[in-house]
Amino acid sequence: MIGPRSGSRTDEFAIPAGLPPGALFPAKVVRVESLRPGLTHPGGDFAIERWLEHLETDAEAELAAQDGAVAVWRDGNRRYLAAWPTAELARIVMARAAADAGLATCTLPAGLRVRRAGQHTFVFNYSAQPANLPTDLGGQLVLGEACLEPGGVAVLA
């Protein structure tokens, strides 16, 4: 995944002669828009907000708003986010990229963080509220509880 504005400056902080994103993605950013608060391009499960880049490219328009504004371009296994990655847009794009790569994903409740080390999965609750372990984490609980109190830790094996 390549984010908006990538390749937009040289080492000397100038706009590249060939226009961004350069060698990162087969396209040229030909126009950009900073969108005023409240101006959005709705796109079903996401909306384009804050920033939008218009590209010249032969890549596939993977995610577009209802008005045709393209939020994400795809070329093989590379994706270019031509819009500001709101939480919804980032979630959709990351889930698609993970699926394409054969990676399993898990939706975590707010505040939970997961770290894996060897055969163990460590789950930490950084929120001020109790949180249940997602059932799709897999593994058997070897330390802690299925409902983590604030500051709680669980280990799965």
Buried (B, 14 or more C-beta within 10 A) or exposed (E): BBBBBBBBEEEEEEEBEEBBBBEEBBBBBEEBBEBEEEEBBEBEEBBBBBBBBEBEBEBEBBBBBEEEBBBBBBBEEBBBBBBBBBEBBBBBBBEBBEEEEEEEEEEBBEBBEBEEEEEEBBBBBEBEEBBEBBEEBEBEBEEBEEEBEEEBEBBBE
